Amino acid sequence: MDVKNCIAAVTGGASGLGEATVMDLLQRGAKVAIFDFDAEKGEALAERLGTNTVFCKTDVSDENSVQEAVQHTVSSFGGINVVVNCAGIGTAVKVIGKKGPLPIGQFESVLKVNLVGTMNTIRLAAEKMLDNAQDDDGERGVIINTASVAAFDGQIGQAAYSASKAGVVGMTLPIAREFADYGIRVNTIAPGLFLTPMLSQLPEKVQQSLGQMVPFPKRLGHPAEFALLVRQIIENKMLNGETIRLDGSIRMAPK
């Protein structure tokens, strides 16, 4: 699919990997809907980026919220043919900690946003993609999810986060196989250590120390590098049903 003139929705699009993706797609001629729970950041970003952008306050775990965001995108731009799922939350809590067992509600909340929220957006956006005209190869749409290296190398305290991201990896292939009949490709990116807002708040020495853990290049990933892979997945039709690690070959230690 040609990025130019495509209509994309990016969840978690107001910051971090999502914001970098929004910027990259816009710069290459796409129209982009920013789905994010943070209305202040999302509205400010959409206003700054101009007419080919709309903001939709969205709770990805809520069916009505995502339906409204998808419909607003279709009403604003005439359709939707790319979805990039970047919305997510994390927590660092041991299963048995100093205060007792991991609160099950905390575990459920991470799964609800990261895994259920990803599925929620996929299913509601894909339904709209069925209305798209097919190109010469029969393609109607592209869906790109965000997992994490924690899906494979989860550290102590990441049980909830790792479970949610492993779920995203696990559903990628079966959805891609199902959606093949519709001409919709489904892929997942599993980033390593990236300079997202959470890591950027750490002291410079800590950031450098984390970067040195990466075999090569010995630094934190730049969000623009994530956005570059998003664009490459959109444009390369043979990428389907795949989870791609984007991590500089890092394998996380137990803690």
N, C-alpha and C positions, 0 to 999 in steps of 0.2 A: 504494500500500500504506500502510496506517495504521501509523505507527511504534509506537503503543501496542500492546502484546502481540506484536510481531514478535520473532523470535529471530534475533539477529545474531552473526556471528563477525567480529572485527576483528584482522587480522594487524598486527604491530607495535603492538599495543594498549596496551603498558605505558608508552609515553612519546610525547611530541610530538603530531603530528596524530592518531595512533591513539588515544592516551589521551583527547584532547579529544573524539573521536568516541564513544568508550565512555561518557564522562560524559554527553554530550548525549543519547544514545539511552536510557540508563538513566533520566535525569531525565524522560523522556517515556513511560515505561512499558514499554520494551523489556527483554528478557532478553538478556544479552550474554556471549559467550565471548571471552576475551582470549587470542589466539594470540601468543606472543612467545618469543624465545630467551632472554631475560633472566629467569630464574626468580625471582631475588630481588625485582626490581621488580614482576614480574607477580603473584606470590603476595601481596605486600604490598598492591598495588592492589586485587586481588580481595577480600582480607580486609576492607579498609577500606570497599569499596563494598557488601558485603552479599550477601544470598541470591540475588538475581537475576543474579549474576555468577559465572562459573567461570574459572579460569586453566588453560591448556594450554601447557606448554612445547613450543614448536614451531620446528623448522627448516623454513622454507617450501620450501627446495630439496630436502628429503628426502621421498620418497613415503610411507614408513611413518609418519613423524612427522606429516604432515598428515592421513593417514588416521585415525590415532589421535585427533588433535585434533577432527576432524569427528565421529567416532563418539562421543567423549566429550560433545560438544555435543548431539548427538541424544539420547544416553542421559540427559543431565541435564535437558534442556528439552523433549524430545519431537519435535524437528525442527530445521530450519534454513531460513530463507527470505531472509536478507540476508547478504551477505559484503562487507566493506570491506577491500580490500588496501592496507595502509599500510606493510608491512615493506619495508625497503630499506637499501642501503648506498651510500656514495659514495667516490670516490677522486679525487685531483687529481694526475695524473701525465701528463707530456707523452709523446707517442709516441716521440720521440727526446729523451731528457733528458741531463743531465750524466753519468749513469752508463750511458748506452747506451739501447738500445731498451726500450720498455715491456715488462716481463715479461708474457708471454702468460697466465700463470696468474692474474695480478692482473686482467687484462681479463676472463678467463673467470669469476672469482669474482663480479664485479659483475653480469655477465649471469646467472649462476646464481641469485643471490638476487633481483634486481630483475625479471628477465623470466621465467626458468624458474619461479621461486618463485611469481610471480603466476599463471602458467598452471597450475601444480600445484594451487594452492588453488582456482582456478576450476573445474577439471575434476572434482575430488573432491567439492567442495561442491555443484556443480550436479547431480551424479548423485543426491545425497540430496534435492535440491529437486524432483526428478521425482515424489517420493512425496507432495508437498504437494497439498492440495485446491486447486482453482482458484477464484478469486473470480468475480464477475459478468463481468469482462472477460477471464477466462481466465488471470489472472496467478498465477504460482506463486512467483516469487522475483525478487530484485534483486541484481545484482553491480556494485560500484563499485570501480574501480581507481585507483591513484595514479601519475601520470606526473610530469612537471615541465616548466617552460618550457624546460629544457635539451634537451628533445626537439626543439624548434624553433630555439632560440637558443644552442646549445652553445658554451661558451667554451673557450679554449685550456686543455688539461689535462683536459677533460671527455669525451674520446672514449668511454671505457667507459661512463660514467654516461649520456651523451646517447644512445648506441646502445641501452642497456637501456631507457631511457624512451621512445625512439622506437619500440621494439618493442612496448611496452605500448599506445601510441597506435595503431600499425598493426594490432594484432590486435583492437581494440575493435569495429570495425564488422563484420568477418566473423563474430566470435563472436555478436554481437547478432543478426545475420541468421540464423545457425544456431539460436540459442536462442529465436527468435521462435516457432518451432513448439511450444516447450515452455512458453511463457508466462513466460520469464525475461528480464528486461531487463538490458542491460550498458552501462555508461557509465564514463567516465574523467575524473578531475579532474587538471588540470596546474597545480599551484601555482607561484607565483613565490617571492619572498623572504618566508619566514615565520619567526616567532620560535620555532624548534624548539630542542631542547637543544643542538645543535651551534652555532647562532648565539648562543644566550643565554650561552655561555661567552666570547664576545668582549667586549672592553671597551665600555662604554656609548657612547663616542664613535664607535667603529667601527660599532656597531649603528645609531646615528643617521645616520652617513654612508651606510650601505647603504640605510636607509629613504628618504633624500633622493633616491636613484636612481629611486624609484617615482614616475611622473607624478602619480597621485592615487589614494588618499590617500598623502601623503609619509611613509610609515612602513612598518615590517615588518608583515606580516599576522599576525593573531592565530589560533592554532590553533582557537579557537572559531568563527571565520569559515569555516574549512574544514569543521568539523563541521556548521555550519548548511547548507552546500551539500549535504553528504551527506544530511541529513534532507530537504532539498527534492527531491533526486533520488529518494529512496525514495517520497515522497508524490506526485510528479507523474508519472503513467503515460505521458505523451507524450514524456518524456525517454528516448530509447533510441538506442543506437549512436553516442553523441556524446562528444566530448572537449571539456571546458569549461576554458578558461584562467581561473585565479583569481589575478590577478597585478597588479591596479591599472594595467594597460596598459603594464607594463614590457616592454622589448625589450633583452635583454642585449647588452652590448658584447663585442667579441672577448676581452677580458681585463680 
